[in-house]
Amino acid sequence: MKMIVGLGNIGPQYDGTRHNTGFMVVESFAQKHGLAIRTRKMNAKIGTAFVNNEKVLVVEPTTFMNDSGIAVKPLMDYFDISAENVIVVHDDMDLPIGKIRIKDKGSAGGHNGIKSLISNLGTEHFSRIRVGIAHPDKNNTVVNYVLGRFSKDQLPEFKIAADNAVNALEDWLAGVTIPELENRYN
């Protein structure tokens, strides 16, 4: 079994915000595969399905972003999923809108959701799909920017990145290695 985790904040006030990029990507993936992310278990909404002959658990933590690891670690233990079989989708201000970057491990890079995962999992050896949201302009704070919504002009570029992220998730489930995904999508 493999686990796909989308990072975001719960609550309708956060729907569609840049910080909920991870949720938006995994929801797009789920919709494409007729998967409902509804069941509540251990501080998360989850759904399961077979995609490309691989059983997959799709997870949206119901904690806030900064406590994502509190939701993910118990699910990994319960379903006996190793960190090598986990991929996390999250927003990244260091990438332009429309771009994704895949990596197999690494530091949090300042992302508090990833910091929580590393702390709770006790490792940084899990894969990530970073989806670009770009930096705020000088008239905006980081908090207001990440909790804001994409502009009308930014949405088409975000859609390209989200579609590429969904394709990368499907390839990962089909057995494509992370180095191959990096070459294909980065």
Phi and psi restraints in degrees (value plus and minus 20) as a CYANA .aco file:
   2 LYS   PHI    -138.1   -98.1
   2 LYS   PSI     137.0   177.0
   3 MET   PHI    -142.7  -102.7
   3 MET   PSI     110.8   150.8
   4 ILE   PHI    -131.1   -91.1
   4 ILE   PSI     105.3   145.3
   5 VAL   PHI    -136.8   -96.8
   5 VAL   PSI     105.7   145.7
   6 GLY   PHI    -122.9   -82.9
   6 GLY   PSI     112.0   152.0
   7 LEU   PHI    -117.6   -77.6
   7 LEU   PSI     123.4   163.4
   8 GLY   PHI    -198.3  -158.3
   8 GLY   PSI    -192.9  -152.9
   9 ASN   PHI    -134.1   -94.1
   9 ASN   PSI     122.5   162.5
  10 ILE   PHI    -103.3   -63.3
  10 ILE   PSI     137.1   177.1
  11 GLY   PHI      88.7   128.7
  11 GLY   PSI     123.7   163.7
  12 PRO   PHI     -81.8   -41.8
  12 PRO   PSI     -46.0    -6.0
  13 GLN   PHI     -86.9   -46.9
  13 GLN   PSI     -36.9     3.1
  14 TYR   PHI    -122.6   -82.6
  14 TYR   PSI     -26.5    13.5
  15 ASP   PHI     -76.8   -36.8
  15 ASP   PSI     110.7   150.7
  16 GLY   PHI      58.1    98.1
  16 GLY   PSI     -15.1    24.9
  17 THR   PHI    -101.1   -61.1
  17 THR   PSI     139.1   179.1
  18 ARG   PHI     -77.9   -37.9
  18 ARG   PSI     -56.7   -16.7
  19 HIS   PHI     -89.0   -49.0
  19 HIS   PSI     -36.5     3.5
  20 ASN   PHI    -116.3   -76.3
  20 ASN   PSI      -0.1    39.9
  21 THR   PHI     -73.6   -33.6
  21 THR   PSI     -63.2   -23.2
  22 GLY   PHI     -79.6   -39.6
  22 GLY   PSI     -64.3   -24.3
  23 PHE   PHI     -80.8   -40.8
  23 PHE   PSI     -65.0   -25.0
  24 MET   PHI     -82.2   -42.2
  24 MET   PSI     -59.8   -19.8
  25 VAL   PHI     -88.2   -48.2
  25 VAL   PSI     -68.0   -28.0
  26 VAL   PHI     -88.6   -48.6
  26 VAL   PSI     -49.5    -9.5
  27 GLU   PHI     -89.0   -49.0
  27 GLU   PSI     -56.5   -16.5
  28 SER   PHI     -85.5   -45.5
  28 SER   PSI     -63.4   -23.4
  29 PHE   PHI     -78.8   -38.8
  29 PHE   PSI     -68.2   -28.2
  30 ALA   PHI     -82.1   -42.1
  30 ALA   PSI     -64.8   -24.8
  31 GLN   PHI     -81.0   -41.0
  31 GLN   PSI     -62.4   -22.4
  32 LYS   PHI     -80.8   -40.8
  32 LYS   PSI     -50.9   -10.9
  33 HIS   PHI    -127.3   -87.3
  33 HIS   PSI      -6.0    34.0
  34 GLY   PHI      42.3    82.3
  34 GLY   PSI      13.7    53.7
  35 LEU   PHI    -125.1   -85.1
  35 LEU   PSI     110.3   150.3
  36 ALA   PHI    -118.1   -78.1
  36 ALA   PSI     107.9   147.9
  37 ILE   PHI    -120.4   -80.4
  37 ILE   PSI      61.2   101.2
  38 ARG   PHI    -146.3  -106.3
  38 ARG   PSI     -54.4   -14.4
  39 THR   PHI     -83.2   -43.2
  39 THR   PSI     112.9   152.9
  40 ARG   PHI    -118.3   -78.3
  40 ARG   PSI     107.1   147.1
  41 LYS   PHI    -172.9  -132.9
  41 LYS   PSI     108.0   148.0
  42 MET   PHI      27.8    67.8
  42 MET   PSI      39.7    79.7
  43 ASN   PHI      41.7    81.7
  43 ASN   PSI      14.7    54.7
  44 ALA   PHI    -175.0  -135.0
  44 ALA   PSI     138.4   178.4
  45 LYS   PHI    -119.6   -79.6
  45 LYS   PSI     114.2   154.2
  46 ILE   PHI    -153.5  -113.5
  46 ILE   PSI     142.3   182.3
  47 GLY   PHI    -173.5  -133.5
  47 GLY   PSI     131.0   171.0
  48 THR   PHI    -147.5  -107.5
  48 THR   PSI     133.1   173.1
  49 ALA   PHI    -185.1  -145.1
  49 ALA   PSI     149.4   189.4
  50 PHE   PHI    -122.4   -82.4
  50 PHE   PSI     104.7   144.7
  51 VAL   PHI    -150.7  -110.7
  51 VAL   PSI     106.8   146.8
  52 ASN   PHI      32.4    72.4
  52 ASN   PSI      22.9    62.9
  53 ASN   PHI      43.5    83.5
  53 ASN   PSI      -1.2    38.8
  54 GLU   PHI    -139.7   -99.7
  54 GLU   PSI     109.8   149.8
  55 LYS   PHI     -94.6   -54.6
  55 LYS   PSI     111.1   151.1
  56 VAL   PHI    -149.7  -109.7
  56 VAL   PSI     119.3   159.3
  57 LEU   PHI    -127.6   -87.6
  57 LEU   PSI     100.0   140.0
  58 VAL   PHI    -122.8   -82.8
  58 VAL   PSI     110.7   150.7
  59 VAL   PHI    -148.0  -108.0
  59 VAL   PSI     113.6   153.6
  60 GLU   PHI    -143.3  -103.3
  60 GLU   PSI      86.9   126.9
  61 PRO   PHI     -78.3   -38.3
  61 PRO   PSI     121.2   161.2
  62 THR   PHI    -119.1   -79.1
  62 THR   PSI     -12.6    27.4
  63 THR   PHI    -101.6   -61.6
  63 THR   PSI     152.2   192.2
  64 PHE   PHI     -96.9   -56.9
  64 PHE   PSI     143.7   183.7
  65 MET   PHI     -66.0   -26.0
  65 MET   PSI     -67.0   -27.0
  66 ASN   PHI     -87.7   -47.7
  66 ASN   PSI     -29.9    10.1
  67 ASP   PHI    -139.5   -99.5
  67 ASP   PSI       4.5    44.5
  68 SER   PHI     -75.8   -35.8
  68 SER   PSI     -57.1   -17.1
  69 GLY   PHI     -83.2   -43.2
  69 GLY   PSI     -48.0    -8.0
  70 ILE   PHI     -83.0   -43.0
  70 ILE   PSI     -51.0   -11.0
  71 ALA   PHI    -105.3   -65.3
  71 ALA   PSI     -59.3   -19.3
  72 VAL   PHI     -95.7   -55.7
  72 VAL   PSI     -64.2   -24.2
  73 LYS   PHI     -78.7   -38.7
  73 LYS   PSI     -68.3   -28.3
  74 PRO   PHI     -82.0   -42.0
  74 PRO   PSI     -53.5   -13.5
  75 LEU   PHI     -87.8   -47.8
  75 LEU   PSI     -60.3   -20.3
  76 MET   PHI     -80.9   -40.9
  76 MET   PSI     -62.8   -22.8
  77 ASP   PHI     -85.3   -45.3
  77 ASP   PSI     -67.2   -27.2
  78 TYR   PHI     -81.4   -41.4
  78 TYR   PSI     -64.2   -24.2
  79 PHE   PHI    -112.9   -72.9
  79 PHE   PSI     -16.9    23.1
  80 ASP   PHI      34.6    74.6
  80 ASP   PSI      35.1    75.1
  81 ILE   PHI    -130.2   -90.2
  81 ILE   PSI     105.5   145.5
  82 SER   PHI    -100.7   -60.7
  82 SER   PSI     139.9   179.9
  83 ALA   PHI     -79.5   -39.5
  83 ALA   PSI     -49.9    -9.9
  84 GLU   PHI     -87.3   -47.3
  84 GLU   PSI     -36.7     3.3
  85 ASN   PHI    -126.0   -86.0
  85 ASN   PSI       2.0    42.0
  86 VAL   PHI    -137.8   -97.8
  86 VAL   PSI     117.5   157.5
  87 ILE   PHI    -150.9  -110.9
  87 ILE   PSI     114.7   154.7
  88 VAL   PHI    -135.0   -95.0
  88 VAL   PSI     112.9   152.9
  89 VAL   PHI    -128.5   -88.5
  89 VAL   PSI     107.3   147.3
  90 HIS   PHI    -171.7  -131.7
  90 HIS   PSI     144.7   184.7
  91 ASP   PHI     -94.6   -54.6
  91 ASP   PSI     133.8   173.8
  92 ASP   PHI    -166.2  -126.2
  92 ASP   PSI      96.4   136.4
  93 MET   PHI     -92.3   -52.3
  93 MET   PSI     -37.6     2.4
  94 ASP   PHI    -102.2   -62.2
  94 ASP   PSI     -21.8    18.2
  95 LEU   PHI    -134.2   -94.2
  95 LEU   PSI     123.7   163.7
  96 PRO   PHI     -87.8   -47.8
  96 PRO   PSI     135.6   175.6
  97 ILE   PHI     -81.0   -41.0
  97 ILE   PSI     115.1   155.1
  98 GLY   PHI      81.2   121.2
  98 GLY   PSI     -30.0    10.0
  99 LYS   PHI    -129.6   -89.6
  99 LYS   PSI     128.0   168.0
 100 ILE   PHI    -146.5  -106.5
 100 ILE   PSI     136.6   176.6
 101 ARG   PHI    -156.7  -116.7
 101 ARG   PSI     113.6   153.6
 102 ILE   PHI    -130.8   -90.8
 102 ILE   PSI     119.0   159.0
 103 LYS   PHI    -167.5  -127.5
 103 LYS   PSI     136.1   176.1
 104 ASP   PHI    -115.7   -75.7
 104 ASP   PSI     -32.3     7.7
 105 LYS   PHI    -192.7  -152.7
 105 LYS   PSI     156.0   196.0
 106 GLY   PHI     123.1   163.1
 106 GLY   PSI    -198.4  -158.4
 107 SER   PHI     -95.0   -55.0
 107 SER   PSI     157.0   197.0
 108 ALA   PHI     -96.0   -56.0
 108 ALA   PSI     -41.4    -1.4
 109 GLY   PHI      38.6    78.6
 109 GLY   PSI       9.7    49.7
 110 GLY   PHI      66.4   106.4
 110 GLY   PSI     -22.0    18.0
 111 HIS   PHI    -107.0   -67.0
 111 HIS   PSI      96.9   136.9
 112 ASN   PHI     -86.2   -46.2
 112 ASN   PSI     -51.2   -11.2
 113 GLY   PHI     -84.9   -44.9
 113 GLY   PSI     -61.4   -21.4
 114 ILE   PHI     -89.4   -49.4
 114 ILE   PSI     -58.0   -18.0
 115 LYS   PHI     -76.8   -36.8
 115 LYS   PSI     -64.7   -24.7
 116 SER   PHI     -83.6   -43.6
 116 SER   PSI     -60.9   -20.9
 117 LEU   PHI     -84.0   -44.0
 117 LEU   PSI     -67.7   -27.7
 118 ILE   PHI     -79.3   -39.3
 118 ILE   PSI     -64.1   -24.1
 119 SER   PHI     -83.2   -43.2
 119 SER   PSI     -66.6   -26.6
 120 ASN   PHI     -97.3   -57.3
 120 ASN   PSI     -53.5   -13.5
 121 LEU   PHI    -101.5   -61.5
 121 LEU   PSI     -40.9    -0.9
 122 GLY   PHI      54.4    94.4
 122 GLY   PSI      -2.4    37.6
 123 THR   PHI    -176.7  -136.7
 123 THR   PSI     136.4   176.4
 124 GLU   PHI    -129.3   -89.3
 124 GLU   PSI      -7.6    32.4
 125 HIS   PHI    -110.3   -70.3
 125 HIS   PSI      46.3    86.3
 126 PHE   PHI    -159.7  -119.7
 126 PHE   PSI     130.5   170.5
 127 SER   PHI    -100.3   -60.3
 127 SER   PSI     135.3   175.3
 128 ARG   PHI    -158.7  -118.7
 128 ARG   PSI     127.5   167.5
 129 ILE   PHI    -136.7   -96.7
 129 ILE   PSI      90.5   130.5
 130 ARG   PHI    -111.7   -71.7
 130 ARG   PSI     107.0   147.0
 131 VAL   PHI    -132.3   -92.3
 131 VAL   PSI     102.5   142.5
 132 GLY   PHI     -86.9   -46.9
 132 GLY   PSI     114.0   154.0
 133 ILE   PHI    -143.1  -103.1
 133 ILE   PSI     -22.7    17.3
 134 ALA   PHI      47.2    87.2
 134 ALA   PSI     149.2   189.2
 135 HIS   PHI    -106.7   -66.7
 135 HIS   PSI     131.3   171.3
 136 PRO   PHI     -89.4   -49.4
 136 PRO   PSI     136.0   176.0
 137 ASP   PHI     -96.7   -56.7
 137 ASP   PSI     156.6   196.6
 138 LYS   PHI     -85.9   -45.9
 138 LYS   PSI     -37.3     2.7
 139 ASN   PHI    -110.0   -70.0
 139 ASN   PSI     -14.9    25.1
 140 ASN   PHI    -151.1  -111.1
 140 ASN   PSI     121.0   161.0
 141 THR   PHI    -102.7   -62.7
 141 THR   PSI     139.3   179.3
 142 VAL   PHI     -79.0   -39.0
 142 VAL   PSI     -66.4   -26.4
 143 VAL   PHI     -80.3   -40.3
 143 VAL   PSI     -69.0   -29.0
 144 ASN   PHI     -82.5   -42.5
 144 ASN   PSI     -56.0   -16.0
 145 TYR   PHI     -87.2   -47.2
 145 TYR   PSI     -72.8   -32.8
 146 VAL   PHI     -87.5   -47.5
 146 VAL   PSI     -47.8    -7.8
 147 LEU   PHI    -110.5   -70.5
 147 LEU   PSI     -16.4    23.6
 148 GLY   PHI    -112.5   -72.5
 148 GLY   PSI     150.6   190.6
 149 ARG   PHI    -119.8   -79.8
 149 ARG   PSI     135.8   175.8
 150 PHE   PHI     -82.0   -42.0
 150 PHE   PSI     122.5   162.5
 151 SER   PHI     -94.0   -54.0
 151 SER   PSI     146.0   186.0
 152 LYS   PHI     -77.2   -37.2
 152 LYS   PSI     -58.2   -18.2
 153 ASP   PHI     -91.5   -51.5
 153 ASP   PSI     -48.5    -8.5
 154 GLN   PHI    -102.6   -62.6
 154 GLN   PSI     -44.2    -4.2
 155 LEU   PHI     -77.9   -37.9
 155 LEU   PSI     -64.1   -24.1
 156 PRO   PHI     -80.9   -40.9
 156 PRO   PSI     -58.5   -18.5
 157 GLU   PHI     -87.9   -47.9
 157 GLU   PSI     -60.9   -20.9
 158 PHE   PHI     -82.4   -42.4
 158 PHE   PSI     -60.6   -20.6
 159 LYS   PHI     -79.9   -39.9
 159 LYS   PSI     -60.0   -20.0
 160 ILE   PHI     -80.2   -40.2
 160 ILE   PSI     -67.7   -27.7
 161 ALA   PHI     -83.7   -43.7
 161 ALA   PSI     -63.3   -23.3
 162 ALA   PHI     -82.6   -42.6
 162 ALA   PSI     -62.7   -22.7
 163 ASP   PHI     -83.6   -43.6
 163 ASP   PSI     -61.5   -21.5
 164 ASN   PHI     -84.0   -44.0
 164 ASN   PSI     -58.6   -18.6
 165 ALA   PHI     -84.6   -44.6
 165 ALA   PSI     -62.1   -22.1
 166 VAL   PHI     -82.1   -42.1
 166 VAL   PSI     -64.3   -24.3
 167 ASN   PHI     -80.8   -40.8
 167 ASN   PSI     -60.4   -20.4
 168 ALA   PHI     -84.6   -44.6
 168 ALA   PSI     -59.4   -19.4
 169 LEU   PHI     -82.0   -42.0
 169 LEU   PSI     -63.5   -23.5
 170 GLU   PHI     -82.9   -42.9
 170 GLU   PSI     -63.1   -23.1
 171 ASP   PHI     -82.5   -42.5
 171 ASP   PSI     -61.8   -21.8
 172 TRP   PHI     -80.1   -40.1
 172 TRP   PSI     -63.3   -23.3
 173 LEU   PHI     -87.8   -47.8
 173 LEU   PSI     -45.3    -5.3
 174 ALA   PHI    -102.0   -62.0
 174 ALA   PSI     -21.7    18.3
 175 GLY   PHI      82.4   122.4
 175 GLY   PSI     -15.7    24.3
 176 VAL   PHI     -87.7   -47.7
 176 VAL   PSI     112.0   152.0
 177 THR   PHI     -94.3   -54.3
 177 THR   PSI     140.7   180.7
 178 ILE   PHI     -81.0   -41.0
 178 ILE   PSI     -64.9   -24.9
 179 PRO   PHI     -78.2   -38.2
 179 PRO   PSI     -58.0   -18.0
 180 GLU   PHI     -87.0   -47.0
 180 GLU   PSI     -60.0   -20.0
 181 LEU   PHI     -83.9   -43.9
 181 LEU   PSI     -60.3   -20.3
 182 GLU   PHI     -78.4   -38.4
 182 GLU   PSI     -65.2   -25.2
 183 ASN   PHI     -85.9   -45.9
 183 ASN   PSI     -54.0   -14.0
 184 ARG   PHI     -98.1   -58.1
 184 ARG   PSI     -57.1   -17.1
 185 TYR   PHI    -135.4   -95.4
 185 TYR   PSI     -43.3    -3.3
